[in-house]
Amino acid sequence: MPLGPSETEVTLVYDWSAVPQHIRDHVGFPPFGPDHLTNSLQHLAELVAVASSDSTNK
């Protein structure tokens, strides 16, 4: 959701509904540590920077 000209609110969601219950019970939740969110946001920022660069170079 846009928050301003250079800010966006991002939500990271995983759908585990197709994973059998016995596997979900074994994995434990949350399955990822806080660093996973940081890495995901960094990757998203890199993708946005590349897309932005590509659109200005056309």
C-alpha positions in Angstrom: 0.0 0.0 0.0 1.5 3.4 -0.9 2.3 5.5 2.1 3.9 8.4 0.2 5.9 9.3 -2.9 8.8 7.0 -1.7 7.2 4.7 0.8 5.2 1.5 0.5 3.8 -0.8 3.2 4.7 -4.4 2.4 3.1 -7.5 3.8 4.8 -10.9 3.5 2.3 -13.8 3.5 2.8 -17.5 3.1 -0.1 -19.8 2.3 0.5 -23.2 4.0 -3.1 -24.5 3.3 -1.8 -27.1 0.7 0.7 -28.5 3.2 -0.6 -31.6 5.0 -1.3 -31.0 8.7 1.3 -33.6 9.8 4.0 -31.7 8.0 2.8 -28.4 9.5 2.9 -29.9 12.9 6.5 -31.0 12.4 7.8 -27.7 11.0 6.7 -25.4 13.8 5.6 -21.8 13.3 6.8 -19.4 12.4 9.1 -21.5 10.2 11.4 -18.5 9.4 13.3 -16.2 11.7 13.1 -12.4 11.6 16.1 -12.2 9.3 14.0 -13.9 6.6 11.7 -10.8 6.5 14.7 -8.5 6.3 16.2 -10.6 3.4 12.9 -10.6 1.6 12.5 -6.9 1.8 16.1 -6.3 0.6 15.3 -8.6 -2.4 12.1 -6.6 -3.1 14.0 -3.3 -3.0 16.6 -4.7 -5.4 13.9 -5.8 -7.8 12.2 -2.4 -7.6 15.5 -0.6 -8.3 16.1 -2.7 -11.4 12.5 -2.2 -12.7 12.8 1.5 -12.0 16.1 1.7 -13.8 14.8 -0.3 -16.8 11.7 2.0 -17.2 13.9 5.2 -17.1 16.3 3.8 -19.7 13.7 3.3 -22.4 
